[in-house]
Amino acid sequence: MRFGLLLPNAAGPARALDASALVSLGEAAERYGLDSVWASDRLATPLRGEGGANAWREEVLEPISLLTGIAANTDRIEVGTLDCVLPLRNPLFLAKAISTLDCIAKGRLLFGVSQEAASGEFAALGVEDYYEPRAEVADEWLAICREMWRESDDPSTFEGRFIRFGYIGAYPKPIRKPHPPIYVRDEGPGALARLAAAGDGLILDAASDTAEAAARGPAAREAAGREVAGIEVWAHLPVAPEQDPAAILDAASALGEAGVTQCLLAPGPAPSLWEVEGLLYALAAARG
């Protein structure tokens, strides 16, 4: 079982985020032997109707920027976007940002993608027309990224439903070849089709029915005629500083028996970063 840490890069209205402390926590995750650190995505929080009272005041650090800081201060640990919401970003800008991050990380980037965000978030960012067809938009944006990352001396061209361009260059290419591995957030049939077509792994939303959920990724790849061996399945494991490290490792082992290959430790926004680092230290000692 490999272990990642979901950074608490989002805090409730009553808490302030310390970006430097989160970078230090990423460094600690490397020091204590974890395999990866991940950051979740939210660009705008609507005022009404979505997220509850005062949800708009939530502090969230943009994941690509945060992971760039961690990548620049680490040497081994992989850095991952948990759920980069593809339709919210211009695809050419996104391809460039991800390629730049992978260059800074020297090939250590894991690209987790999503199609889901609140309708108000789409509207606030001026892409409300993409909300209803967001599954198609996400697929097209991912295809554009792969085209821009293609290792070739020829210019890139693309003819899609939403975007068309011709004869442009985008260099440098990502360090990892053919591109950073793509992890698809488990969001229903559209996401499974995306995984079958272009994904390298599945990120489960919840631990309920884990065995059934974990089987969906390999099944989707097999149905599409793609290689099943090597597909990765990530699952969240909620943890708290007061937990016994042995109990956490037992829970991770149970996930492994259910078909999960990668365990994403999720401390949530409540503990202090100092408490999270203490938990990582205790887990490192328990793992030996």
RORODREN-834699 format. One record per residue: x, y, z of N, C-alpha, C in turn; residue in three letters. Coordinates in steps of 0.1 Angstrom, whole numbers, plus 5000, padded with zeros to 4 digits. Example, Ala and Ser with C-alpha at 12.3 -4.5 7.8 and 13.67 -1.06 7.14 Angstrom:
BEGIN
513249435078512349555078513249675078ALA512849785071513749895071512950005079SER
//
This chain:
BEGIN
500849885000500050005000500950125000MET500650224991501250344990500350454997ARG501050555003500250655011500450795006PHE499350865005499451005001498751085012GLY499051215012498451305022497551415015LEU496351425018495451525013495651655021LEU496351755016496651875023495351945027LEU495252005039494152085042494252225037PRO494152235023494352365017493052435016ASN491952395023490752465024490352475039ALA489952585043489552605057488252675058ALA487552655069486252715070486252865073GLY485152935073485153075074485853135087PRO485953045097486553095110488053075111ALA488653015100490052985101490753045090ARG492053085092492853135082493953035078ALA494253035065495252945060496653005060LEU497652925063499052965063499752895052ASP499952965040500452895029501852845031ALA502752915038504052865041504052745050SER503052735059502952625068502552495060ALA501652515050501252405041502452355033LEU503252445028504452405021505352325030VAL505552365042506352295052505752155055SER504352145055503752015058504051925046LEU504051975034504451895023505851845024GLY506751925029508151885031508151775042GLU507351795053507251695063506751555058ALA505851565049505251435043506351365036ALA507251435029508451365023509351315033GLU509651395044510551355054510151225061ARG508751205063508251095070507850985061TYR508350985049508150865040506950845032GLY506050955032504850935023505250945009LEU504350895000504650884986504151004978ASP503151074984502551184976501851284985SER501651404980500751504987499851554976VAL498551584980497551624971496851754976TRP496351834967495551954970494251954963ALA493251994969491851994963491652134956SER490652144948490352254939489052324942ASP489152454944487952544943488452684940ARG487852744930488352874925487452984930LEU486152964932485253064937484153004945ALA483753064955482653014964481453104963THR480353064957479153154956478653194969PRO477953314970477453364982476253294987LEU475353264978474053204983473753064977ARG473052984985472452864979473352744978GLY474652764979475552654977476652654987GLU476652564997477752555007477352595020GLY476152655022475752695035476052835039GLY475652875051475853015056477353045057ALA477753165051479153215052480153125044ASN479653035036480552945028481453025019ALA480853145014481653225005482953275011TRP483053275025484253325032485253215034ARG485053095029485952985030487253025023GLU488452995030489753015024490252895017GLU490552905004491052794997492252834989VAL493452764990494552794982494552714969LEU494752784958494652724945495752614944GLU495252494939496152374941497452374932PRO497352424920498552424911499652514917ILE499252624922500152724928500852664941SER499952604949500452554962501452434959LEU501052344950501852234947503252274941LEU503252384934504452434928505452474939THR504952534950505752564961506352444968GLY505552344969505952214975506952144966ILE506652144953507652074944508952134944ALA509052274946510252344945511152314958ALA510452264969511152254981511252104985ASN511052014976511151874979511951804967THR512351684970513151614960512551484955ASP511751414963511251274960509751264959ARG509051324968507551304969506851354957ILE505851284953504951324942503951424946GLU503551514937502551614941501351594931VAL500151604937498951574929497851674931GLY497151704920495851774920494851674923THR494051684934493051584937491951584927LEU491451704923490251714915490251844907ASP491251874899491351994891490151994882CYS489252094884487952104877488252164863VAL488352074853488752104840487952214833LEU486652214833485852314826486052454831PRO486552474843486652614849487952684843LEU488852614837490052674832490152674817ARG490752774811491052774797492052654795ASN491752564785492552444784494052464780PRO494252564772495652594768496452654780LEU495752734787496452784800496652664809PHE495652584811495852464820496952374815LEU497052344802498152254797499452314800ALA499552454799500852514802501152514816LYS500152544825500452544839500852404845ALA500152294840500452164844501852124839ILE502152154827503552124821504652194829SER504352324833505352404841505552334854THR504452304861504552234874505252104873LEU505052024863505751904861507251924859ASP507552034852509052064850509652104863CYS508952184871509452224884509652104893ILE508652014892508651894901509551784895ALA510151804883511051714877510351574875LYS509151584870508451464866507651394877GLY507351474888506751414900505251454901ARG504651494890503251544891502251434888LEU501251424896500051344894498851434891LEU498251414880497151504875495751444878PHE495151484889493851434892492851534887GLY491751484880490851574873489451554877VAL488651654875487151644878486451734868SER485151704867484251794859483251874868GLN483251844881482151894889482552024897GLU481652114897481752234906480352294907ALA480152384916478852444917478452524905ALA477252534901476852614890477152754891SER477152804904477552944906478952964904GLY479852864906481252884903481452894888GLU480752814880480852824866480452964862PHE479353024867478853154863479853264867ALA480453254880481353354884482653364876ALA483053244870484253244862483953264847LEU482653294844482353334830482253214821GLY482053094826481952974818480652904820VAL479552984823478252914826477752834815GLU478152864802477652784791478252644791ASP479252624799479952494800479352404811TYR478352454819477952384831477152254826TYR476152274818475352154814476152054806GLU476952094796477751994789479151974796PRO479251984809480551984815481351854813ARG480651744812481351614809482051624796ALA481351664786481951684772483051784772GLU482851894779483951994780485151934787VAL484951864798486151804805486851714796ALA486151624788486851534779487651614768ASP487051714763487651794752488951864758GLU488751924770489951994776491051894778TRP490751774783491751674785492451634772LEU491651624762492251594748493151704744ALA492751834746493651944743494951944750ILE494851914763496051904771497051794766CYS496451684762497251574757497951614744ARG497151684736497751734723498851834726GLU498651924735499752024738500951954744MET500751844751501951774757502651674748TRP502051654736502551554726503951584723ARG504851484724506251504721506551504706GLU506651624700506851634686507451764682SER508151774671508651904666507551974658ASP506451904655505451964647504452054656ASP503852154650502952244658501652164661PRO500952214671499752144676498552204669SER497552124665496252164660495152094667THR493952144668492852084674491552124668PHE490652034665489352064661488351994670GLU487752074679486752024688485452084687GLY484452044695483152104695483252254701ARG484052274711484052404718485252484714PHE486352424711487652504708488252444695ILE488752534687489552504675490752594675ARG491852534672493152614669494052534660PHE494952614654495852544645497252604646GLY498252514644499652554642500152644653TYR500152594665500752664677501652574684ILE502652634691503552554698503352574713GLY503752474721503652484735504852404741ALA505852484744507152414750507452494763TYR508152424772508652284771507452194774PRO507652064770506751964773506951914788LYS505951834793506151784806507451694807PRO508051684819509151594820508751444819ILE507651414826507251274826506651244812ARG506951124807506551094793505550974794LYS504550974786504251074776503651204781PRO503151194794502651314801502351274816HIS502151364825501851324838500651224839PRO500651124847499551034848498251104852PRO497151064846495851124847494951044856ILE494551094867493651024877492251094876TYR491251014874489951064872489151044885VAL488551154890487651154902486351074898ARG485950984907484850894905483550974906ASP483051014895481851104895480751044886GLU480750914884479650854876480150804863GLY479150764854479450704841480350794832PRO480150924832481051004824482550994828GLY482750994841484050984846484750854843ALA483950744844484450614840484750604826LEU483950664817484350674803485650744801ALA485850854808487050934807488250844812ARG488050774822489150684827489450584816LEU488350524810488650414800489350474788ALA489050594785489650654773491050704775ALA491350774787492550844788493150844802ALA492550774812492950774825493950664829GLY494650694840495650594845495250544859ASP494250614865493750564878492450634882GLY491850584892490550624897490650674911LEU490050794914490050844928488650834933ILE488450754943487150724949486750844958LEU485450874958484950984966484750944980ASP484350824983484050774996484450634998ALA484550595011485050455014483850355014ALA482550405013481450315013481450225000SER481150105002481150004990482450014983ASP483550014990484850034984485149924974THR484849804977485249694968484549714955ALA483249744955482449764943482949884935GLU483249994942483750114936485150084930ALA486050014937487349994932487349914920ALA486349824918486349734907485949814894ALA485349934895484750004884485850054875ARG487050094880488150144872488650034863GLY489149924868489649824859488649774849PRO487349764853486349714844486149814833ALA486149944835486050044825487150034815ALA488350014820489550004811489449884803ARG489049774809488949644802487949654791GLU486749714794485749724784486149814772ALA487049904774487549984763488749924756ALA489149804760490249734753491649784758GLY491649854769492949904774493549814785ARG494849814787495449734797494949764810GLU494649654818494149674831495249674842VAL496249594839497349584849498049724851ALA498249754863498949884866497949994869GLY496649974867495750084870495750104885ILE495750234889495750264904494350304908GLU494050274921492750314927493050374940VAL492750504941492950584953491650584961TRP491750584974490650594983490950684995ALA490050774999490250855011490250775023HIS491050805033491050745046491050865056LEU489850895061489751005071490650965084PRO491451065088492351035100492251155109VAL492651135122492651235132493851225140ALA494451325146495751315153495651225165PRO494451215171494351135183494250985180GLU494150945167493950805164495250725167GLN495050605170496150505171496750485157ASP498050505155498550475142498350335137PRO498350235146498150095142496750085137ALA495750155142494450145137494250205123ALA495050315121495050375108495650275097ILE496750205101497350115092496449995090LEU495649945100494749845098493649885088ASP493150005090492150055081492650065066ALA493850105065494550105051494649965046ALA494949875054495049735050493749675045SER492649715052491349675048490949735034ALA491349855032491149915019491849845008LEU493149805011493849725002493249594998GLY492649525008491949405005490649424997GLU490149544997488949584989489349624974ALA490649624971491049664958491749794956GLY491849864967492549994967494049974967VAL494750054958496150044957496950164963THR496250274965496850394971495850454981GLN496350484993495550535004495850685006CYS494850755006494950905007494550945021LEU495450975030495151015043494551155043LEU493351165049492551295048492351345062ALA493151435068492951485081491851585082PRO491351645071490351745071490851875076GLY490051985077490452115081490652135096PRO490052045104490052075118491352075126ALA492251975124493451975131494452085127PRO495252125136496352225133497352155124SER498152225117499152165108500152095117LEU500452155129501352095138500851955142TRP499551945144499051815148499051715137GLU498851755124498951665113500351615111VAL501351705113502751665112503051565123GLU502551585135502751485146502151345142GLY501051345135500451225131501351155121LEU501851225111502751175101503951105108LEU504551175118505651125125505250985132TYR504150985138503650865145503450745135ALA502850785124502650675113503950625108LEU504950715106506250675101506850575111ALA506750605124507250515134506550375134ALA505250375132504450255132504750175119ALA505050235108505350165096506750105096ARG507550165105508950115106509850165095GLY
//
